[in-house]
Amino acid sequence: VSNDPVEITSHSSKEIRIEKVNWVNKLKNSEAKKLEARIRYRQKKFKVNLEENKVIFDEPQTAASGQSIVFYLPADSVEGGEDICLGGGIIV
């Protein structure tokens, strides 16, 4: 535990940056434009585009630095019809 102050910013935006990305399933470059994501537990998934460490939302989202974001390949893009969790990262 640290007593050092931590700066947390929160805002509605169409774009965020992420770090410490961990992929549990491989992502093909062609799939990076078809992703969905979720920031909060049980939040409805929303469409995103992923470019390196930048996430671009179709609609503005509220996110705070330090929160996690999880990426999914939607069911309509997958044989078998179930969303696939691809991995996630930490919002900076």
MDTraj code that builds the backbone (N, CA, C; nanometers):
import mdtraj as md
import numpy as np

residues = "VAL SER ASN ASP PRO VAL GLU ILE THR SER HIS SER SER LYS GLU ILE ARG ILE GLU LYS VAL ASN TRP VAL ASN LYS LEU LYS ASN SER GLU ALA LYS LYS LEU GLU ALA ARG ILE ARG TYR ARG GLN LYS LYS PHE LYS VAL ASN LEU GLU GLU ASN LYS VAL ILE PHE ASP GLU PRO GLN THR ALA ALA SER GLY GLN SER ILE VAL PHE TYR LEU PRO ALA ASP SER VAL GLU GLY GLY GLU ASP ILE CYS LEU GLY GLY GLY ILE ILE VAL".split()
xyz = np.array([
    [0.0851, -0.1176, 0.0000],
    [0.0000, 0.0000, 0.0000],
    [0.0887, 0.1226, 0.0000],
    [0.0497, 0.2190, -0.0793],
    [0.1276, 0.3415, -0.0902],
    [0.0421, 0.4608, -0.0540],
    [0.1021, 0.5594, 0.0072],
    [0.0321, 0.6841, 0.0379],
    [0.0585, 0.7906, -0.0666],
    [0.1288, 0.7539, -0.1733],
    [0.1567, 0.8487, -0.2801],
    [0.0273, 0.8848, -0.3517],
    [0.0065, 1.0124, -0.3820],
    [-0.1157, 1.0514, -0.4533],
    [-0.1171, 0.9945, -0.5950],
    [-0.2340, 0.9575, -0.6405],
    [-0.2528, 0.9052, -0.7752],
    [-0.3486, 0.9974, -0.8477],
    [-0.3109, 1.0391, -0.9663],
    [-0.3976, 1.1256, -1.0453],
    [-0.4882, 1.0393, -1.1319],
    [-0.6189, 1.0570, -1.1145],
    [-0.7163, 0.9823, -1.1931],
    [-0.7980, 1.0823, -1.2727],
    [-0.8041, 1.0610, -1.4025],
    [-0.8855, 1.1481, -1.4859],
    [-0.9987, 1.0671, -1.5465],
    [-1.1143, 1.1288, -1.5591],
    [-1.2309, 1.0634, -1.6170],
    [-1.2970, 1.1620, -1.7114],
    [-1.3369, 1.1139, -1.8275],
    [-1.4020, 1.2015, -1.9231],
    [-1.4722, 1.1181, -2.0296],
    [-1.5659, 1.1813, -2.0980],
    [-1.6316, 1.1175, -2.2114],
    [-1.5491, 1.1495, -2.3346],
    [-1.5190, 1.0477, -2.4101],
    [-1.4303, 1.0676, -2.5238],
    [-1.4614, 0.9666, -2.6323],
    [-1.4167, 0.9959, -2.7534],
    [-1.4270, 0.8996, -2.8625],
    [-1.2952, 0.8254, -2.8822],
    [-1.1954, 0.8560, -2.7992],
    [-1.0640, 0.7948, -2.8173],
    [-0.9911, 0.7878, -2.6827],
    [-0.9264, 0.6743, -2.6578],
    [-0.8433, 0.6590, -2.5387],
    [-0.7134, 0.5886, -2.5773],
    [-0.6178, 0.5935, -2.4881],
    [-0.4928, 0.5189, -2.5045],
    [-0.4899, 0.4104, -2.3976],
    [-0.4259, 0.2980, -2.4336],
    [-0.4154, 0.1863, -2.3402],
    [-0.2713, 0.1399, -2.3304],
    [-0.2417, 0.0693, -2.2211],
    [-0.1095, 0.0102, -2.2014],
    [-0.1277, -0.1267, -2.1377],
    [-0.0178, -0.1975, -2.1227],
    [-0.0172, -0.3300, -2.0594],
    [-0.1232, -0.4215, -2.1211],
    [-0.1273, -0.4242, -2.2530],
    [-0.2254, -0.5053, -2.3249],
    [-0.1859, -0.6523, -2.3161],
    [-0.2835, -0.7356, -2.2885],
    [-0.2617, -0.8793, -2.2785],
    [-0.3628, -0.9496, -2.3687],
    [-0.3138, -1.0212, -2.4685],
    [-0.4004, -1.0937, -2.5609],
    [-0.4092, -1.2397, -2.5180],
    [-0.5304, -1.2894, -2.5024],
    [-0.5496, -1.4306, -2.4686],
    [-0.5880, -1.5112, -2.5922],
    [-0.6307, -1.4438, -2.6966],
    [-0.6573, -1.5042, -2.8276],
    [-0.5967, -1.4133, -2.9325],
    [-0.5430, -1.4720, -3.0381],
    [-0.4774, -1.3928, -3.1424],
    [-0.5786, -1.3096, -3.2198],
    [-0.5360, -1.1913, -3.2540],
    [-0.6163, -1.0976, -3.3322],
    [-0.5513, -1.0810, -3.4687],
    [-0.6289, -1.1054, -3.5741],
    [-0.5791, -1.0824, -3.7098],
    [-0.5951, -0.9339, -3.7404],
    [-0.5040, -0.8788, -3.8194],
    [-0.5103, -0.7368, -3.8532],
    [-0.6450, -0.6982, -3.9126],
    [-0.7051, -0.7864, -3.9915],
    [-0.8332, -0.7559, -4.0551],
    [-0.9463, -0.7487, -3.9525],
    [-0.9275, -0.8064, -3.8334],
    [-1.0322, -0.8063, -3.7313],
    [-1.0292, -0.6814, -3.6442],
    [-0.9229, -0.6039, -3.6497],
    [-0.9073, -0.4874, -3.5624],
    [-1.0147, -0.3821, -3.5866],
    [-1.0804, -0.3862, -3.6993],
    [-1.1857, -0.2888, -3.7307],
    [-1.3253, -0.3420, -3.6962],
    [-1.3361, -0.4637, -3.6433],
    [-1.4659, -0.5258, -3.6153],
    [-1.4854, -0.5543, -3.4668],
    [-1.4079, -0.4934, -3.3816],
    [-1.4100, -0.5296, -3.2406],
    [-1.5220, -0.4630, -3.1622],
    [-1.5565, -0.5271, -3.0509],
    [-1.6426, -0.4675, -2.9506],
    [-1.5631, -0.4651, -2.8214],
    [-1.6033, -0.3789, -2.7282],
    [-1.5301, -0.3675, -2.6020],
    [-1.6277, -0.3400, -2.4886],
    [-1.5741, -0.3562, -2.3688],
    [-1.6511, -0.3297, -2.2472],
    [-1.5526, -0.2742, -2.1446],
    [-1.5935, -0.1665, -2.0758],
    [-1.5095, -0.1070, -1.9720],
    [-1.5573, -0.1505, -1.8340],
    [-1.6863, -0.1526, -1.8138],
    [-1.7429, -0.1901, -1.6847],
    [-1.8103, -0.3258, -1.6907],
    [-1.8056, -0.3975, -1.5806],
    [-1.8673, -0.5290, -1.5684],
    [-2.0145, -0.5213, -1.6057],
    [-2.0568, -0.6095, -1.6927],
    [-2.1957, -0.6196, -1.7404],
    [-2.2413, -0.4999, -1.8239],
    [-2.1495, -0.4125, -1.8591],
    [-2.1825, -0.3022, -1.9486],
    [-2.2132, -0.3599, -2.0861],
    [-2.3070, -0.3002, -2.1558],
    [-2.3337, -0.3418, -2.2929],
    [-2.2078, -0.3159, -2.3754],
    [-2.1700, -0.4137, -2.4580],
    [-2.0509, -0.3971, -2.5419],
    [-2.0771, -0.2888, -2.6462],
    [-1.9706, -0.2193, -2.6843],
    [-1.9802, -0.1128, -2.7837],
    [-1.8711, -0.1335, -2.8881],
    [-1.8936, -0.0781, -3.0065],
    [-1.8013, -0.0966, -3.1189],
    [-1.6797, -0.0056, -3.1042],
    [-1.5632, -0.0639, -3.1366],
    [-1.4378, 0.0110, -3.1317],
    [-1.3488, -0.0280, -3.2499],
    [-1.2575, 0.0591, -3.2815],
    [-1.1473, 0.0292, -3.3733],
    [-1.0200, 0.0370, -3.2908],
    [-0.9268, -0.0498, -3.3184],
    [-0.8026, -0.0554, -3.2441],
    [-0.6868, -0.0238, -3.3372],
    [-0.6062, 0.0755, -3.2996],
    [-0.4879, 0.1143, -3.3768],
    [-0.3700, 0.1229, -3.2807],
    [-0.2854, 0.0196, -3.2805],
    [-0.1704, 0.0134, -3.1887],
    [-0.2217, 0.0226, -3.0450],
    [-0.1845, 0.1301, -2.9727],
    [-0.2292, 0.1448, -2.8341],
    [-0.3408, 0.2493, -2.8210],
    [-0.4093, 0.2751, -2.9314],
    [-0.5186, 0.3717, -2.9333],
    [-0.6494, 0.2989, -2.9626],
    [-0.7528, 0.3290, -2.8826],
    [-0.8854, 0.2719, -2.9023],
    [-0.9779, 0.3849, -2.9449],
    [-1.0476, 0.3662, -3.0565],
    [-1.1386, 0.4672, -3.1087],
    [-1.2807, 0.4129, -3.0981],
    [-1.3662, 0.4842, -3.0248],
    [-1.5055, 0.4439, -3.0047],
    [-1.5933, 0.4970, -3.1167],
    [-1.6952, 0.4197, -3.1556],
    [-1.7954, 0.4703, -3.2498],
    [-1.8781, 0.5804, -3.1839],
    [-1.9099, 0.5635, -3.0550],
    [-1.9856, 0.6606, -2.9761],
    [-1.9018, 0.6975, -2.8540],
    [-1.9075, 0.8233, -2.8085],
    [-1.8277, 0.8615, -2.6910],
    [-1.8581, 0.7720, -2.5703],
    [-1.7541, 0.7403, -2.4942],
    [-1.7652, 0.6581, -2.3738],
    [-1.6981, 0.7306, -2.2576],
    [-1.7458, 0.7031, -2.1366],
    [-1.6825, 0.7584, -2.0175],
    [-1.5861, 0.6546, -1.9618],
    [-1.4623, 0.6952, -1.9434],
    [-1.3595, 0.6043, -1.8935],
    [-1.2621, 0.6825, -1.8063],
    [-1.2074, 0.6149, -1.7073],
    [-1.1094, 0.6774, -1.6183],
    [-0.9758, 0.6062, -1.6324],
    [-0.8696, 0.6820, -1.6158],
    [-0.7377, 0.6195, -1.6196],
    [-0.7303, 0.5156, -1.5086],
    [-0.6690, 0.4028, -1.5408],
    [-0.6582, 0.2931, -1.4455],
    [-0.7637, 0.1861, -1.4632],
    [-0.8741, 0.2187, -1.5329],
    [-0.9763, 0.1176, -1.5589],
    [-0.9258, 0.0208, -1.6648],
    [-0.9822, -0.0983, -1.6637],
    [-0.9508, -0.1974, -1.7670],
    [-1.0515, -0.1872, -1.8797],
    [-1.0074, -0.2242, -1.9982],
    [-1.0969, -0.2387, -2.1127],
    [-1.0720, -0.3774, -2.1701],
    [-1.1801, -0.4467, -2.2036],
    [-1.1710, -0.5830, -2.2559],
    [-1.2264, -0.5837, -2.3973],
    [-1.1567, -0.6526, -2.4884],
    [-1.1935, -0.6566, -2.6297],
    [-1.2531, -0.7921, -2.6663],
    [-1.3543, -0.7874, -2.7516],
    [-1.4238, -0.9080, -2.7966],
    [-1.4360, -0.9061, -2.9479],
    [-1.4316, -1.0236, -3.0085],
    [-1.4689, -1.0407, -3.1476],
    [-1.6153, -1.0815, -3.1445],
    [-1.7063, -0.9992, -3.2014],
    [-1.8489, -1.0266, -3.1880],
    [-1.8929, -1.1553, -3.2568],
    [-2.0015, -1.2121, -3.2062],
    [-2.0543, -1.3397, -3.2541],
    [-2.0799, -1.3390, -3.4043],
    [-2.1256, -1.2265, -3.4585],
    [-2.1577, -1.2232, -3.6019],
    [-2.0319, -1.2252, -3.6897],
    [-1.9143, -1.2169, -3.6279],
    [-1.7876, -1.2256, -3.7017],
    [-1.7200, -1.3612, -3.6859],
    [-1.7841, -1.4507, -3.6103],
    [-1.7199, -1.5755, -3.5712],
    [-1.8040, -1.6946, -3.6127],
    [-1.7374, -1.7961, -3.6653],
    [-1.8061, -1.9213, -3.6933],
    [-1.8424, -1.9842, -3.5593],
    [-1.9653, -2.0254, -3.5427],
    [-2.0091, -2.0824, -3.4159],
    [-2.1002, -1.9886, -3.3394],
    [-2.0979, -1.8605, -3.3722],
    [-2.1934, -1.7656, -3.3185],
    [-2.1795, -1.7233, -3.1734],
    [-2.0596, -1.7307, -3.1144],
    [-2.0402, -1.6811, -2.9782],
    [-1.9277, -1.5787, -2.9771],
    [-1.9446, -1.4722, -2.8957],
    [-1.8384, -1.3734, -2.8806],
    [-1.7114, -1.4420, -2.8317],
    [-1.5979, -1.3919, -2.8780],
    [-1.4695, -1.4435, -2.8318],
    [-1.3964, -1.3305, -2.7593],
    [-1.3568, -1.3546, -2.6348],
    [-1.2764, -1.2595, -2.5606],
    [-1.1346, -1.2662, -2.6152],
    [-1.0835, -1.1509, -2.6594],
    [-0.9502, -1.1469, -2.7192],
    [-0.8440, -1.1037, -2.6192],
    [-0.8816, -1.0223, -2.5221],
    [-0.7852, -0.9731, -2.4247],
    [-0.8247, -0.8348, -2.3795],
    [-0.7302, -0.7638, -2.3202],
    [-0.7615, -0.6319, -2.2712],
    [-0.6378, -0.5527, -2.2335],
    [-0.6613, -0.4336, -2.1814],
    [-0.5524, -0.3459, -2.1407],
    [-0.5993, -0.2490, -2.0352],
    [-0.5074, -0.1639, -1.9921],
    [-0.5343, -0.0637, -1.8894],
    [-0.5422, 0.0735, -1.9571],
    [-0.6463, 0.1486, -1.9239],
    [-0.6660, 0.2832, -1.9793],
    [-0.5702, 0.3802, -1.9122],
    [-0.5017, 0.4613, -1.9949],
    [-0.4079, 0.5612, -1.9393],
    [-0.4619, 0.7005, -1.9586],
])
top = md.Topology()
chain = top.add_chain()
for i, resn in enumerate(residues, 1):
    res = top.add_residue(resn, chain, resSeq=i)
    for name in ("N", "CA", "C"):
        top.add_atom(name, md.element.get_by_symbol(name[0]), res)
traj = md.Trajectory(xyz[None], top)
